[in-house]
Amino acid sequence: MEALKTIFVGPNEAGKTAILQALHKLNPADANIAKFVPLRDYPRAKYDADIEHKGIDPSKFTVVEGHFTLTDNEKESFPEEYKQVVYVFGRNLDNEDWCRLENCPNRLT
């Protein structure tokens, strides 16, 4: 199925590998292997001030997040007010994940 392939093309240091690493961290096959390690994964120039001296809170620092929408095919089975909902999933520097819904209609139950 050629239509399901995605190909990254670009010069060296353009970010191709960074995109693949971010996707892997977002949805790892083995969560124990894909943990964030600040010394390795955080910018070295900011590590001392941000990590060592607690300039940031790793539990509130999102490293990667993905935004997911319904395909046109999936939208056919949803009520109109839910067709534009976006599921957002992210992972913080402390390896905890979080999620939220955007464009979700307000409904009383």
Buried (B, 14 or more C-beta within 10 A) or exposed (E): EEEEEEEEEEEEEEEBEEEEBBEEBBEEEEEEEBEBEBEEBBEEEEBEEBBEEEEBEBEEBEBBBBEEBBEEEEBEEEEEEBBBBEBEBBBBBBBEBEEEEEEEEEEEE
